[in-house]
């Protein structure tokens, strides 16, 4: 198996694989044991850093929370979307009644 654009070198001799009926597990050994791998590939690093920038800490905190909820909603399954929608509707109904108790 070949993984392109690895950020850090691996030791092929120290690596191994396990083949099971429904999965293949690949264990890669680092060449430099004392290094930390936050990301495996350059593409993964770029994607994660792009996500971090979308949650800017200098903006309004409630805007940041809304961005997080939007991301959860976009990435969530149908049950997650229903749960978020239900919470949103209940919150709006309480606001309309003037009930601000949490």
ABEGO torsion letter per residue (X at the ends): XBBBGBABBBBAAABBBBBBAABBBBBBBBABAABBBABABAAAAAAAAAAAAABBAABBAAAAAAAAAAAAAAABBAAAAAAAAAAAAAAAAAAAAGBABX
